[in-house]
Amino acid sequence: MKAGADYLGIGPVYETPSKDDAGEPIGLEGLSVYCREVAVPVVAIGGITAENAAQALAAGAAGVAVMSAITAASDVAEAAGRILEKIS
């Protein structure tokens, strides 16, 4: 069997407060290019929030990875639920 990645985490899609060295955001267009060009599912990461998670999926991502939008929230369960609601 040939070894390889099962998926790729691509980003940062947006500015992210959790990683100072993440580089410049690639935006939805950059995300879309990666999604079209690779043969494995892409997970969007970097600056993902309840307000923009669905846009990342619409750009071709198979999923989203979220950190700051949940961990910085006063109610983490509610924050996670809002994101799930937006992408379901």
N, CA, C and O of each residue as an XYZ file, in Angstrom:
352
protein
N       0.840     -1.169      0.000
C       0.000      0.000      0.000
C       0.891      1.239      0.000
O       1.888      1.295      0.719
N       0.533      2.208     -0.791
C       1.292      3.445     -0.867
C       0.911      4.360      0.297
O      -0.273      4.593      0.541
N       1.905      4.876      1.011
C       1.649      5.768      2.140
C       1.349      7.165      1.629
O       1.879      7.588      0.602
N       0.511      7.865      2.340
C       0.171      9.236      1.975
C      -0.803      9.821      2.972
O      -1.240      9.150      3.907
N      -1.130     11.057      2.762
C      -2.049     11.752      3.669
C      -3.487     11.334      3.408
O      -3.889     11.110      2.266
N      -4.251     11.234      4.482
C      -5.676     10.958      4.371
C      -6.456     12.245      4.129
O      -7.523     12.225      3.516
N      -5.915     13.370      4.615
C      -6.516     14.680      4.412
C      -5.439     15.728      4.609
O      -4.365     15.430      5.132
N      -5.723     16.969      4.188
C      -4.792     18.071      4.392
C      -5.488     19.174      5.170
O      -6.630     19.525      4.872
N      -4.809     19.715      6.157
C      -5.266     20.923      6.837
C      -4.662     22.103      6.104
O      -3.440     22.245      6.063
N      -5.492     22.947      5.528
C      -5.017     24.054      4.695
C      -5.410     25.388      5.320
O      -6.563     25.593      5.699
N      -4.440     26.288      5.421
C      -4.721     27.613      5.948
C      -3.435     28.351      6.277
O      -2.350     27.888      5.924
N      -3.535     29.462      6.932
C      -4.776     29.963      7.477
C      -5.677     30.526      6.381
O      -5.214     31.200      5.461
N      -6.950     30.243      6.496
C      -7.910     30.794      5.543
C      -8.112     32.266      5.863
O      -8.131     33.103      4.961
N      -8.261     32.583      7.132
C      -8.432     33.954      7.612
C      -7.349     34.249      8.640
O      -6.619     33.347      9.052
N      -7.243     35.504      9.053
C      -6.309     35.823     10.139
C      -6.703     35.017     11.357
O      -7.885     34.794     11.620
N      -5.697     34.583     12.093
C      -5.967     33.774     13.272
C      -5.184     34.295     14.467
O      -3.983     34.549     14.368
N      -5.863     34.453     15.593
C      -5.158     34.921     16.787
C      -4.376     33.814     17.497
O      -3.608     34.103     18.414
N      -4.555     32.568     17.097
C      -3.931     31.472     17.832
C      -2.522     31.118     17.366
O      -1.805     30.407     18.071
N      -2.114     31.595     16.200
C      -0.785     31.259     15.678
C      -0.137     32.510     15.080
O      -0.538     32.982     14.016
N       0.871     33.037     15.781
C       1.563     34.234     15.299
C       2.328     33.983     14.004
O       2.525     34.902     13.209
N       2.759     32.744     13.790
C       3.607     32.431     12.643
C       2.862     31.709     11.529
O       3.483     31.014     10.724
N       1.558     31.860     11.469
C       0.755     31.117     10.493
C       0.907     31.634      9.067
O       0.535     30.939      8.122
N       1.438     32.820      8.894
C       1.584     33.376      7.553
C       0.348     34.142      7.131
O      -0.613     34.276      7.888
N       0.392     34.641      5.912
C      -0.712     35.428      5.381
C      -1.916     34.541      5.088
O      -1.754     33.423      4.600
N      -3.112     35.023      5.379
C      -4.312     34.237      5.064
C      -4.426     33.986      3.555
O      -4.088     34.849      2.745
N      -4.902     32.809      3.198
C      -5.054     32.461      1.786
C      -6.435     32.819      1.259
O      -6.648     32.843      0.047
N      -7.362     33.095      2.147
C      -8.710     33.474      1.734
C      -9.472     32.300      1.129
O      -8.945     31.198      0.975
N     -10.717     32.573      0.795
C     -11.566     31.520      0.232
C     -11.103     31.098     -1.152
O     -11.220     29.928     -1.514
N     -10.583     32.034     -1.925
C     -10.103     31.689     -3.265
C      -8.901     30.761     -3.182
O      -8.825     29.778     -3.920
N      -7.963     31.061     -2.294
C      -6.809     30.185     -2.118
C      -7.224     28.809     -1.632
O      -6.696     27.795     -2.089
N      -8.168     28.775     -0.706
C      -8.692     27.501     -0.215
C      -9.309     26.712     -1.354
O      -9.082     25.509     -1.482
N     -10.081     27.382     -2.170
C     -10.742     26.734     -3.301
C      -9.733     26.117     -4.267
O      -9.961     25.028     -4.793
N      -8.635     26.800     -4.498
C      -7.594     26.281     -5.391
C      -7.028     24.979     -4.830
O      -6.905     23.992     -5.556
N      -6.686     24.969     -3.550
C      -6.177     23.739     -2.938
C      -7.195     22.615     -3.042
O      -6.844     21.480     -3.366
N      -8.452     22.928     -2.767
C      -9.501     21.904     -2.801
C      -9.624     21.268     -4.179
O      -9.877     20.069     -4.294
N      -9.448     22.060     -5.210
C      -9.539     21.544     -6.583
C      -8.297     20.769     -6.996
O      -8.386     19.856     -7.816
N      -7.148     21.116     -6.445
C      -5.873     20.589     -6.936
C      -5.369     19.338     -6.229
O      -4.483     18.660     -6.749
N      -5.905     19.017     -5.067
C      -5.409     17.844     -4.353
C      -6.432     16.714     -4.406
O      -7.628     16.943     -4.586
N      -5.937     15.499     -4.246
C      -6.792     14.315     -4.384
C      -7.371     13.824     -3.061
O      -8.128     12.853     -3.038
N      -7.021     14.486     -1.962
C      -7.538     14.091     -0.648
C      -8.417     15.212     -0.106
O      -8.313     16.353     -0.555
N      -9.278     14.898      0.851
C     -10.124     15.944      1.443
C      -9.286     17.039      2.099
O      -8.206     16.781      2.631
N      -9.798     18.245      2.051
C      -9.148     19.406      2.650
C      -9.968     19.874      3.849
O     -11.192     19.977      3.777
N      -9.277     20.154      4.949
C      -9.906     20.731      6.129
C      -9.396     22.163      6.253
O      -8.191     22.394      6.359
N     -10.312     23.112      6.238
C      -9.960     24.534      6.354
C      -9.613     24.848      7.800
O     -10.304     24.411      8.721
N      -8.539     25.607      7.997
C      -8.103     25.970      9.338
C      -7.589     27.401      9.326
O      -7.055     27.876      8.323
N      -7.755     28.064     10.434
C      -7.231     29.421     10.583
C      -8.319     30.474     10.495
O      -8.781     30.813      9.405
N      -8.724     30.986     11.636
C      -9.712     32.053     11.677
C     -11.134     31.605     11.394
O     -11.993     32.426     11.074
N     -11.387     30.325     11.508
C     -12.729     29.803     11.223
C     -13.649     30.135     12.399
O     -13.303     29.906     13.558
N     -14.824     30.678     12.080
C     -15.822     31.071     13.077
C     -17.199     30.589     12.628
O     -17.354     30.046     11.535
N     -18.181     30.794     13.478
C     -19.560     30.455     13.103
C     -19.999     31.279     11.901
O     -20.815     30.825     11.099
N     -19.466     32.478     11.773
C     -19.866     33.368     10.686
C     -19.266     32.980      9.334
O     -19.825     33.337      8.297
N     -18.145     32.262      9.320
C     -17.507     31.968      8.033
C     -17.275     30.482      7.748
O     -16.759     30.136      6.685
N     -17.644     29.609      8.668
C     -17.398     28.173      8.482
C     -18.108     27.634      7.244
O     -17.515     26.869      6.483
N     -19.351     28.012      7.032
C     -20.103     27.520      5.873
C     -19.476     27.995      4.571
O     -19.521     27.279      3.571
N     -18.894     29.181      4.565
C     -18.226     29.680      3.359
C     -17.019     28.820      3.005
O     -16.743     28.591      1.828
N     -16.304     28.346      4.014
C     -15.156     27.472      3.766
C     -15.623     26.162      3.141
O     -14.980     25.642      2.229
N     -16.730     25.634      3.626
C     -17.268     24.405      3.030
C     -17.739     24.655      1.607
O     -17.536     23.818      0.728
N     -18.365     25.797      1.376
C     -18.822     26.139      0.030
C     -17.654     26.307     -0.942
O     -17.811     26.110     -2.147
N     -16.484     26.671     -0.417
C     -15.290     26.822     -1.257
C     -14.671     25.471     -1.597
O     -13.729     25.401     -2.387
N     -15.197     24.394     -1.003
C     -14.709     23.066     -1.348
C     -14.128     22.259     -0.212
O     -13.817     21.082     -0.396
N     -13.970     22.858      0.965
C     -13.406     22.118      2.097
C     -14.358     21.014      2.529
O     -15.578     21.176      2.502
N     -13.780     19.897      2.924
C     -14.567     18.773      3.429
C     -14.954     18.981      4.882
O     -15.896     18.360      5.375
N     -14.233     19.848      5.565
C     -14.499     20.125      6.963
C     -13.755     21.362      7.408
O     -12.993     21.956      6.645
N     -13.982     21.743      8.648
C     -13.293     22.897      9.223
C     -12.678     22.507     10.556
O     -13.208     21.655     11.269
N     -11.562     23.131     10.885
C     -10.921     22.958     12.187
C     -11.023     24.300     12.903
O     -10.673     25.341     12.346
N     -11.501     24.266     14.130
C     -11.775     25.497     14.868
C     -11.071     25.447     16.209
O     -11.098     24.426     16.895
N     -10.443     26.545     16.578
C      -9.802     26.606     17.877
C     -10.254     27.852     18.637
O     -11.017     27.753     19.598
N      -9.787     29.014     18.212
C     -10.030     30.248     18.957
C     -11.506     30.583     19.107
O     -11.924     31.065     20.160
N     -12.296     30.338     18.081
C     -13.718     30.682     18.148
C     -14.432     29.902     19.245
O     -15.486     30.319     19.725
N     -13.864     28.783     19.635
C     -14.469     27.986     20.706
C     -13.750     28.231     22.035
O     -14.396     28.504     23.047
N     -12.436     28.135     22.035
C     -11.712     28.234     23.301
C     -11.760     29.632     23.903
O     -11.623     29.770     25.118
N     -11.948     30.661     23.105
C     -12.021     32.031     23.620
C     -13.434     32.418     24.034
O     -13.636     33.489     24.606
N     -14.400     31.576     23.759
C     -15.792     31.883     24.087
C     -16.059     31.692     25.577
O     -15.454     30.834     26.220
N     -16.957     32.486     26.111
C     -17.321     32.328     27.522
C     -18.123     31.051     27.747
O     -18.100     30.485     28.840
N     -18.829     30.599     26.719
C     -19.588     29.347     26.784
C     -19.143     28.489     25.604
O     -19.659     28.638     24.497
N     -18.188     27.591     25.838
C     -17.605     26.813     24.752
C     -18.622     25.885     24.095
O     -18.585     25.689     22.881
N     -19.525     25.317     24.880
C     -20.540     24.426     24.306
C     -21.458     25.192     23.366
O     -21.808     24.693     22.296
N     -21.847     26.389     23.753
C     -22.715     27.212     22.909
C     -21.978     27.628     21.641
O     -22.561     27.620     20.557
N     -20.708     27.990     21.763
C     -19.912     28.397     20.603
C     -19.758     27.237     19.625
O     -19.910     27.419     18.417
N     -19.461     26.057     20.135
C     -19.337     24.881     19.273
C     -20.671     24.554     18.621
O     -20.720     24.194     17.445
N     -21.746     24.678     19.377
C     -23.075     24.419     18.839
C     -23.445     25.376     17.720
O     -24.061     24.966     16.736
N     -23.079     26.651     17.852
C     -23.363     27.637     16.794
C     -22.639     27.274     15.510
O     -23.205     27.378     14.422
N     -21.385     26.848     15.635
C     -20.625     26.467     14.441
C     -21.250     25.235     13.803
O     -21.455     25.197     12.590
N     -21.549     24.248     14.600
C     -22.172     23.026     14.081
C     -23.497     23.341     13.392
O     -23.793     22.784     12.335
N     -24.283     24.218     13.975
C     -25.558     24.631     13.389
C     -25.357     25.255     12.004
O     -26.144     25.010     11.089
N     -24.315     26.050     11.855
C     -24.050     26.737     10.587
C     -23.574     25.790      9.489
O     -23.790     26.060      8.308
N     -22.932     24.688      9.864
C     -22.367     23.811      8.831
C     -23.179     22.541      8.622
O     -22.860     21.742      7.742
N     -24.201     22.349      9.401
C     -25.021     21.132      9.262
C     -26.118     21.304      8.226
O     -26.893     20.378      7.988
